[in-house]
């Protein structure tokens, strides 16, 4: 469950949103179709692989937010 919470935070969605099998709702929140496709692929991978991707995304997002703060 902790992994789902981390994924939801990384994409600024609820865990409920991630759990529901509602592609139309996902498309409404995630507009980039390639990103949506990649998330669907990752979702079918073992939890260890998913954890690696979530860790990467968290680091990437934190870095970008930090850069925005520094550079305005």
N, C-alpha and C positions, 0 to 999 in steps of 0.2 A: 504494500500500500504506500510506503514511503516513496517508492519510485514513481508511482502515479502522481503523487503530490508534487514531486520535483518537476515532472514533465508538465503538469498543469501550470505551475508557476513560471516555467521557462516560456510557455506560450500564452500566458495570461488568459487561461481558460479554467473552468472548474473541472474537478475530477469527474463529476457527473457527466460533463460534456465529453470527456475522453472515453468514458465507459459506454455511453450510448452508441448504438450502431446506427447513427443517423448521419449519413454522408452529406445530406443537404445542409444540416446545421454546421457541420465542419467546414464545408465550402464557404458558408457565410462568414465564418470567423477567420479562416485561413484562405486568403484569396489566391495565393500562389499555388497553382495546380501541381507543379513539380514538387514543391515542399510537401504538399498533402500526400502525394504519391509516395514520397520517401518515408514519411511518417507511417503510412500504412505498411510499407515494407519492413520498417524497423519494428513495428508492433508484432510482427510474426517471428521475429528473431528471439533467441534465448535471452533471459533477463540480464545476463552478464553483458551481452552486446548492447542491449537497451541502456544499461547503466553507463556504459562507455560513451554512448551518443549523448545521453543527458548531461554527463559531466562536461563533455566538450561544448555543448550548447550553453550551459551555465557559464562556463569560463568565457566563451565568446561574447555573450550578452553583457556580462559584468565588465569586460574589457571595453566594449563599445560605449557603455554607459559612463565609464570612467573617462574615456577619451572625450565624450561630449561635455562632461563637467569641466575638464581641463581646458578644452579648446573653445568652449562656448557654443 
